[in-house]
Amino acid sequence: MIKVGIIGFGTVGSGTYNILQKNHRIIKERTGLDIAVTKIAEINQDKLSGLNIKKDIITADAYELIHDKNVDIVVELIGGTTVAFDYIVDAIKNKKGVITANKALLAERGSEIFSLAIRYKIPIGFEASVCGGIPVIRAIKDGLVANKITGIMGILNGTSNYIMTKMTEEGKPFREVLRDAQRLGFAEQDPTYDIEGIDAAHKLCILISLSFGCKIKLSDISIKGISGIEPVDIEFAREFGYKIKLLALARKDGNELEARVEPAMIPVSHPLSSVADVFNAVYIMGDRVGPTMFYGRGAGSEPTGSAVVSDIVDIGQRLAGYIDKNAFTGLKFNKKIKIKEAERGFVPFYLRFMAQDKPGVLSQISGILAKYSISISTVIQKGRKENGYVPIVMLTHEAIEGDLKKAIKEIDTLPFIKGETICIRIEEGLS
């Protein structure tokens, strides 16, 4: 029997438990493993009231679970980067298999955890840390093991994708859609990590480390959220044949890595453009397999619990001797890589200025862009006036991002420009 201890009985913890109980027979038939939850650590034990769980397996002390000889695998599902780190370290030192869904912890302290796991020869499962029920971690580790991965594009946060979907479909402003998402339970009361791109960046850190074998910090990623996107930008994007998504992107060129999370326009023909509502997707380019995409629910009790159970099975098979138990299943940070500065990015851009409707405006804007070697491919000036101002929209040819920022800074000081210029990258895809 494979004996499992779960620390944290919230959304994912309860989902994991329910799957192991309800699908016990099918898991055993498919894997040959008899898996049982033998300990649950939860401070708020009201969460377990009314459930058919034996009281003698419940504790409020996570260390009691970790030190219990009747636990083979410790599943950490409490989140955070402090206490959770201590629990995982203690579990490794006590020779327990470890599973976590904690993307923030792995992004910020993963190198410490995996170095310790290597020293103690302890397998670590973290499938649920990225995109909930989508088996993208295992796909990269196993299915794409023969490939040199050259790029990753993903929609990694369900809350921001839900908001962008509703803004696109209903034409509502950001704040209104955010309130609706909070009311429906799709967004937290404090949605900062989701709407400002931090959650997606944590997940991108893990995907980068796994795909490229290098250590990367959150500060290495250029991060920008979706709160500045307006319905008018979505409408113009549609007119040009694009959709706006909060896009996580990692692109490797030689020994240099570009990593960013920010709103971007992608062609409506690209598979990621059709990923809607709370769904996630990861688009990966391998040198042998070409493009692949993994799609599904990125959060939720049972989708994420499904990913946790897949790790339990994997580690359980190692403990049972079906797989070499000494084969490490975590991240190896064995490569040094140079992070490409965001300002050196070279792509087309969408620009929207709010300008007074009078002669000479367009020529002055164009002149400043030309000064910084930025070439315009398309210009549209239309729409009703707002207090004498109209939107001027431009698409540029490929431009150096740092030069474009300098141009925009100068344009925004012009007396006939109102507010800050909206600038959105255009990402045509990976090659």
N, C-alpha and C positions, 0 to 999 in steps of 0.2 A: 504493500500500500504506500502511496505517495501522500505524505501528510503536509498540509498547507496551513500557514498562519496568515491572517489578513489584518494589517494595521490600518484602521480607518474604515468605517462602515457607512460611508456617504454614498453618493450617486454611483461611483464606479465600484466601490467595495460591495455594495448590495447587489449590483448587477453581476459581478463576478461570482458571488455566492449563489445567486439564483441560477445561473447557467450551470455551475458545477452540480447543483442539486437536480435541476430539471433534465439536464442532458447527460447525466452520469452514465447511463447505459450506452448511449451512442458513442460517447467519448471512450468508454472502455472497449467497445466493440472495434472501434477504429484504431486505437492505439495500444490496446493490451494493458492499459494502466488503470488501476483502481485508485482514484483520487478522492481524498476526503479533507474537508476543512476541520482541523482539530483544535484551532484556537482563533479567536477574534479579539482584537484589542480596540476598544472604542471608549473614549472618555464620556461621551454623551450616550449612556446606555438606553435612554428612552427610544433611540433609533431602532433598537432591537426588540422593544416590547411588542407583544402580540405576534411575533414571528415564532415559528416552530424550530427554535434553536435551543439546544441544551444549555442550561445556565452554567454548567461546569466548564464549558469551553470559552466563556466570556470573561474578559478581564479589562480593567481600565489602565493597566500597566503594560506598555509595549515591550519593555525590557523583559518582563515575565514571559511574554510570547517568544521573544528572540532566544532566550536561554532555555526554553522548554525543549527537552529531549524528544518530545512527541511532535516536533515541527521540523520538517525537512526543508521547506521552502518558505521564505519570508516575503510577503507581498506588501510593499509600502504604498499606501494610497491616501496619504494625508496632505501632500503638497507642501510647498514652502521649501526654503533652502537652508534652514538651520537645524531644527529637531529631526527632520527627515534624514538629513545627512548623517547625523549621529546614529540614528537607528540602522541605516544601511551599513555604515562602517562597523558597527557592533555585530550585525548579522554576518558580514563577511569574515570577521575575526572569529566568529563562532562556527565557521564552516557551513553556513546555511546558503542554499541557493537563494538568489535575490532577484526580485521582479519589482519594477517601478513604472509608474505612468507619469513621473514627475519631470516634465520637460524643462522647467526653469532650473531645477537642480542639476540636471544633466548638462544643460547649456552653460551653467556658471561654474559647476564643480565636478563635471564629468571626468576630467583628466585625473583628479585625485581618486575618485571612486574606482575607475577602471585600472589605474596603476596598482591600487591595493588589491583589486580582484585578481589581477595577473599574478601578484606575489603569492596570494593564498590559493590560486588555482580554483577560483569560484566563478561559475557562470552567472551572467547577469542578463535578464530579459527586460527589454524596454520597448516592445512593439507598440504599446498603448500610449507612448509619450508623443507620438506624432500622428495626427489625423485619425484618432480614435480607432474605429474598426477596420480601417484600410490597412492591409498587410504590407505596407511599403517598406518597413524596416527589414523584414525577412526577404522581400523581393530584392532589395539591394545587396544584402549579405549573401543570399543563396542564388536566387534566380539570375542575377546580373553579375555574378562573381567572375565570369569570363570576360567582362567588358571593362574598358577604361571609360569611366563616366566623364563626359565633357561639360554637361550642363544640367541644371535643374530649374524648372519653373513650377510654381505651385500656388494654389489657393488653399492656404493652411489654416484659416480662421473662419469658422462658420458664422459667427456673429457679424463680422464685417461683410461677409459675402451675402448674408441675408439682407443687411441694410442696403448694400449696393444693388441687389436684385430688386428690392421694393422701390428704391429711387428710380431705377430704370423702367420698371413696369408701370408705376403709378405716378411718376413725375413729382413726387413729394420731396420737400427739402429734408436735408440730413437730420435736423433736430426732431422733426415730427416723426420720421421713421424710427429713430432711436428710441423715442418714447414708446412707440407701438411695440418695438422689440422688447423693451423692458417689461411692458405690461404683459406680453405673451410668454415671458420667461426665456426668450432667446438672447437677451443681453442682461448682464449683471447691473445692479444699481450703480456700481462704480465700473463703467465699461472701459476705463483707460487702456488696460493692457490689450483689449481686443481692437478698439477703434484706432489706437495710435500705433498699431503694428508690432507691439512688443511681444505678444503671444506668438505671432507668426515668426518673429525673429528668433525666439527661443527654439522653435521647431526647426527652423532653417539651420541653426547652429548644429543640431544633431544630424541632420541630413548631410551637411557639408562634411562633418567629421567622419561620418560613415562612408560617404562616397569618395572622398579625396584623401582620407587617412591623415588629416592635419588637425591641429588644435586651433580653434577659432573662438574669439570672445564676442560677447554681444556688442561691445564697442567697435568691433571691426565691421559691423554691418551698418550700412546707411539706412536709416529708418524714418519713415514719414507715414502719417495716418491718413484717414479718409475724411476727417471732419471739414476740410476745406473744399470738398467736391460739391458742386451745385448742380441742380437739374439742368441748367442751361448747358453745362459742359457735357453732360450725358447725352443731351439732344444733339449737340454738334458732333460728338463722337459717333452717334448713330448715323448721322448724315455722311460722315466720312467712311463708314463701314467698319467701325470699331465698337468695342464695349470697354468700359472702365472697370477694372478689378483691382483689389488690393493684392498685388502680385509679389510673391517671394521668389527671388532669382539668385542663382549662383552660377557663374560662368567661369570656366578655367581656360586660360590661355598660356601654355607653357608652364612656368612656375609662378604664375600670377593669377590671383582669384578675385573676381568681382562678386560682391555679395550685397544685396539690398532687399528691403521690403518697403514698398511704396505703391500708391495708386499708379496704374499704367494702363494705356490703351493697347488692347490686343485685337487683332482682326476677328471679325465675326466668324470667319472660316476656321479659326484655330479651335481645337477641341476644348480648351479651357474656357472659351467664351460662353459655352453652353452650361457650365457648372453653376447651378442656381441655388438660392435659398441657403440652408445651413450645410449643404454638402461641401466636401473638400475634394481636391484632386491634386496629384503630383505627376508632372510630365518630366520624364527623364530621358536624356540622350546618351546612348551607349555607342561606343565606336564600332561594335560588331552587330548589335541587335537593332540599332537605329532608335527611333523615337518609341517610347512606351508611355502609357498613362494609367494611373491607378486612381480609382474613383469610388467614393462612398461617403457614409456618414462620418463626420469628423469628431463627433462628440456623442454624449448620451450614455445612459446606464449600461444597456446591454451591448451596443456596438463596441464601446470601449472595454467593457467586461469581456467580450469575445476575444479581443486582442490580448488581454491579461491571461485568459485561459490558454491561448495558443502558446504563450511563454511558459506557463505551468507545465503543459504537455512536453514542450521541448526540454526543459530542465528535468522533468520527471523521467523522460526517456534516458537522459544521461545518468541519472541516479540509479535507474533500473539496469543500466549496462547495455541498453540498446544502441547508444551512441557513446563514443569515447568521452568519458566524463571529464577528462582533463583538457578537452578541446575548448578553448576560450570562445565565448560568444558575445563579447563586448566590443568596445572601440579600441583601436590601437593608433595612438598618435605618433606615428613614426616618420612623418614627412614634414619638412619645413616649407612654408609657402609664403609668398609675398602678397599682401592685401592691396588690391588696386584702389587708389584713392577715388572717391565718388566723383570728384570734379573732372577726372580723366575719362569718364564714360563718354561713349561716342555713338549716339543714336539720334533718330529724328525726334522732334518735340512738337507738342500742341501748346499754343500760347493763346491766352484770351486777355485782351486789354479792355478796360472800360474807358472810353475816350469821348471827348466832346465832338459833336458832329459838325465839323467845320473844315474848310480846305487846308491842305498842307499837313494834316495830322499823320496820314498814312506815310507820306514821304519822310517825315522826321523819324518815325519809328523804324522804317526800313533802313534809313541812313545809319542809325545807331547799330542795328543788327549787322549791317554790312561792315561797319567799323571793326566788329569783332569776328569777321569772317563767317557770319551765319547767313546761309542762303535760304530764301523762302521758296517753298514749293506751291503753296496754296494760300489764298487770302479770301476771307468772307467778311463782309461788313453788312449786317442786317439786323433786324429786330427792332422793337419799339424803343423809344427813348425813355430813359429813367432820369428825370431832372436834367435833361439836356445831354445825357451820356448814352452812347450806344456801344454794344460789344463789337470789337474787331478781333477776329479769330484768324490765326495763322498756323500752318503746318510748316515746319522747317525740314530741310534735308538733314542728313546726319551732321551733328554739331558736337563740339566738345562742351561738356556740361559746365565746366568752370567758366569758359568764355561766355556761354549763354547767361549764366548768373550775373556776370559783370554787366552785360548788356541790359538785362532786365532791371538791375539796380539803377542804372542810368536812366532808362526809360521811365521808371516809376517816379523820378523827380521832375518830370516834365509837367508844366502847369495845367495841361489839358488832360492829364491822366488821373483817374479817380481810383483810389485804393491800390492794392497790390496785384500785380499781374499773376494770373493763374498759369502754371507751367506743369505739364504732364508728359512723362516719357511715353514714347511709342515703341513697343516691343513686338517685333514681327514674329519672333519665335527663336528656337535654338537651331544651330546648324553644326 
